[in-house]
């Protein structure tokens, strides 16, 4: 019963994030001034890209709903909802909910938070155990989850701790100076992505890994498109680290696409075995 509720809530997150993501991603200029907190159109479109990524990840997770397959994806979704709600609470004096889009954003995060609570309770009740099943991630590919934990997790942690005005907050990487709430919201997103991959290091199951990166493709594609649309904002001569912002997504997207093409998306164990043997 609780598992069914958790799955239903995950589907609901997928639907709500899809609606919110489409609005913010495709109409950033229209909703910038009406949003829940101060943002620029590029920030707005990037947040919309997160929401589109969340929608895809939540849908894939609810559709497959196998702990051995979707545990790390769900862990990301739960962490994202919890951390983003904490950020909103800490910066509650800066939140404005007079417009529909701001209310929808808050509702999506609250629903995500509830989904996380129910999901954690369901996990504690059922106590599913990840298995070190075969096939495992080829050794050459293990640099991908390790890099995600070390790079993305460290980036997120840095963003949570760095004071405003510190390196990376004034347009050196992201081409615009980050507002305090936006900085912590961005950091929470990256920190959630990094922490969610840690179980893959302990259980390097190929199917778990394939499903995780397949579920993450929504983020990679949408955020890359948002950056390319606003490419004019980047000043690579003055801030060459901006190349890393775009380059990282392009490189990871290519790597993930190749791995999913070669080994599959993890949806079928037999498919994973066949591709591995080939």
N, C-alpha and C positions, 0 to 999 in steps of 0.2 A: 504493500500500500504506500509506504513512504517512498519507495523507489519510484513508483509510478508518479507520485507528486513531484519528486525531484526531476524526473524526465519531462513532465508537463511544463514545469517552470522553466526548464532549459529551452524548450520549444518556444515558450512565451518570450524569453530573452532574445531568441533569434529573430522573432517577428518584430519586437519593439525596436531592437537595435537596427534592423533593416530599414524600418520606416525613418527612424531618426538619422541614420547614416546617409540615406539618400537625400534627405532634406539638407543636411549640413554640407555634404560633399558636393552636390550639384548646385546648391543655391547659397553659397557661403556669404556673398555680398548682401543678400536679402536679410539674412538672419543674424549678421554680426552684431548689430546694435541691440537686437532683441534677446541675445543669448543670456545665459544664467550668470556669466561673468565677463570681464573685459577680455576681448580677443581681437585679432586682426583677421581679415578674410583667409589668409594662408593658414593661420592657426585653426580657424573654424573648419576649413576643408580637411586639415590633418586630423582633427578630432572626429570629423565625419568618416574619415578613412579608418580610424580605430573602430568606430561603430559598425562599419561594413565588415571589417575583419571579425569583430565579435559575433556578428550575425551569422557569418559563414561558419565560424568555429563552433558556435552553439548549435547550429543546425546539424552539422556533421556529427557532433558528439551525441545529440539526442537521437539522431537517426540510427547510429550504430549501437550506442548504449551497451558497450561491453567494457567493463572496468579494465581488463587487460589491454584494451585498445585505446580508450579515450581518457584514462585517468589523468594524464599530464595536461591534456587540453582542458579538462574540467578544472584542474588545479589552477591553471592560468585564469580561467573565467571567474572562479571564486575569489582569487587574490585581487584581480582587477576591481571587482565590485566592492570588496571590503576596503581596499586602499583608497580608491577614488571617493568613497563615501567619507572616509576619515579626513581626506583633504578638504572636502566640502564643509565638513563640520568645523575643522580648524580655521577655515577662511569664511565662516558663515556670515560675517559682517559684510563681505564683498559680494554675496550672492543676491541676485535680483530675480524674482519669479513672477514678474508682472505680465510676461508674455508667454504665449503658448509653447514656444520652442524651449524656453528655459524650464517650464513645468514638465515638458516631455522628457527633457534630459534628466531632470531629477528623478522622475518616475522610473526611467529606465535603470538608473543606478540603484534606486531603492529595490526594484524588482530583482536586480542582479545580486544585491546584498542578501535578500530573502532567499534567493536560489542558493547562494553560498551556504547560508546557515542550514537550510534543509539538506543540502548535499553533504555537508560535514556530518550532520546528525545521522543521515542515512549510512554514511561510510562507517561511523563509529558503531552503528547498530549491526551492520552486516559484516564488518571487518574483512573486506576483500584483501587478498594478498597478491601483490604482483609476483609473477613467476619468471624465473630466468629461462624462459622457453627458447627453443630453437626455431628459426635461425636467429643468430645474433647479428648485430650491426658489424659489417666488415670493418676491420681495424682502421683502414684508411679513412673511412667515413666518420669515425668517432671524434674527429676534430670538430665536426659541426656542432654536436650537442655541448662539447667541452667549451668551444668558442662562445656559444650562446650563453652559457652560465657565466663564464669569466668576463666576456666583453659586455653583453647586454645587462647582466646583473650588476656589474661594477658601474656601468653608465647610469643605471637607475639609482643605485645607492648614492653615487656622487651627486646626482640631481636632487635627491632627498636631503642631502646634508650641506651642499654648497650654499654659502650666503649669496643673496642677490647682488649682482655685480661681479661675482667671481668668474673665472675662466669658463667660457662656454655659455654664459647667460646673456652676452651682449652682442650676439650676431656672429660669433666666431664659427659656430657649427650650423645651427639653425639660423637662417639669415636675418632674423629679427630679434631684437631684445625681448627677452621673456618676462612677462609680468609674474609676480610672486606665485599666484595661484596656478597659472599656466605651467610654470616651472615644476611645481610639485606634482601637478596632474600628469605632465609628460614623464616625469621621473617614476611615478607610480606605475605607469604603463610599462616602461622598460624593465623596472624591477620585477613586476609580475611575470613578464616574459622570461626573464633570466631564472627566477626561482622555480618556475614550472618545469624546467628541463632537468633539474637536479635528479629526479628519479630515473631518468634515462641513463645517467652515469652509473647508477647502482644496478639497474636492470637494463642492459643494452640490447633489449629485444628489438628485432628488426621491425616487426609489425607496429609496435608501440611508437617507434621512431618515425616510421613512414606516415602513420596517421597524424602524428603531431605536426610534422612539417607540411603535410597536405592541408591540415586545418589552418595553418598559419599563412597559407598563400594569399588569403584575403587581405591580411595586413600588408604583406610585401607589395602586392600589386597596387592596392589603393593608395598607400603612402607614397610609393614611387611616382604614380600618376600625379598626385597632388604636388609633389616637388617639381616635377617637370612642367606642370602648368604654371608654376610660379618661379620658373628658372631665372627670370629677369631680376629677381630679388637677390640672387646670389652674386657676390663679388669675390670670385675665386682669386683674383690678384691680391686683394687685401686680406682675405680670409680663406686660405687654401684648405682649411679643415672642412669647409663646406663641401668640398669634393668627396670627403669621407662620408658625409650624410647621405648623399645620393649614391655614391659608389658602393657603399655597404649594402644598401637595399638591392641594387642591381646585381651585385656579385652573389648575394645570398639567394636572390630570386632565380638566377641562372643555375646555381648549385642545387637548389631544391627542385627546380623543374627537371633537371637531369636525373637526380636520384629517384624522384617519383616516376619518371618515364621508364627508367631502367628496372626498378624493383617493384613498382606499383604504389598504391596508396595505403596498403595495409588492410584493406577491407576483406581480403580472402587469404587465409594462411597458405592454401595451396598455391595461389598466385605468387605470394612472397617466396615460397620455396622454389617454384619454377624459375622465377626471375633471378634468384640468387645463384642457382645452379648454372644458369646460362652465362 
